[in-house]
Amino acid sequence: MTFTNASLDPQNLPALAEAPLEPVSPRLAPCQAVLRSLHWLLLTGLAALVPFMIADIAAWQPWPAVAVALLGASGIVLGWLEARRRAYGLRQHDLIYRRGLLVQSTQVLPLARLQHIETTSNPVERAFGLVRLVCFTAGGRGADMVLEGLTADRAAAIRQHLLARLESAEPEPTGADAP
């Protein structure tokens, strides 16, 4: 057999921008706000409790906590806005996940490389009825794609679809491989 590697015309390639993406659950934004609030509340408390040992700057003691609280508030607002923009798409041959506010990234996972799928959630996500779908590919060291903000029903449906696709893609054992 002769190896060939023909050139493709970039004008005829399917455009990723044309792929229909579905927004994640609107409950992701308040869930992210609660999670970020807990982190920033802890950091603000630590900044407020740090004692200043030098008497000359003791008057400035509340300002680090105020600065951390303001930084946290802006982080919570930006996180809320970013969570509202997340979207995903499931196509015949790949899974797409778009996230980001200021810097937007689009991740495309070819289903042919998919090997393992997990669903996970922390207590705050469970309180909001949300689940993360974690996808692993062949040769990867960790999760290659984590879809956040899916409802439990939606995550289960996507997971079931992907598992069915994995089972149909597995080669049948041949006579030499059969037990």
Secondary structure as UniProt FT lines:
FT   HELIX           10..12
FT   HELIX           16..18
FT   STRAND          22..23
FT   TURN            26..27
FT   HELIX           28..49
FT   HELIX           55..60
FT   HELIX           62..85
FT   STRAND          87..90
FT   STRAND          94..99
FT   STRAND          105..110
FT   HELIX           111..113
FT   STRAND          114..120
FT   HELIX           123..127
FT   TURN            128..129
FT   STRAND          130..137
FT   TURN            138..139
FT   STRAND          145..151
FT   HELIX           152..169
FT   TURN            175..177
//
